[in-house]
């Protein structure tokens, strides 16, 4: 499981760097500054959670069952949170109206918060110090 978590964190990080570069160099001529700022918020949270997965995959303070749940919460949370932000920021460039699914953004945020809470609980419950 640790290998999958580390791979997932690495992929989120790679995609975050690519999307950040795209926001800085590709979007500036296509959308306004507020949309770029919004897009960069999605990138920032994606990168935070890439690091989170790298830490999770490298620790022995959380058991495998908790790691697995946290891993999936982070993946779905980033998809919902950052993914919907990417869509909303670039909404004017698409034929799909991302405003119709904007409610998945807070759901994604809630999943990410839950992942952090579960990791905290997992660390607290660990008997090793």
Secondary structure as UniProt FT lines:
FT   HELIX           2..25
FT   TURN            28..30
FT   HELIX           33..58
FT   HELIX           64..89
FT   HELIX           91..93
FT   HELIX           98..101
FT   TURN            102..103
FT   HELIX           104..125
//
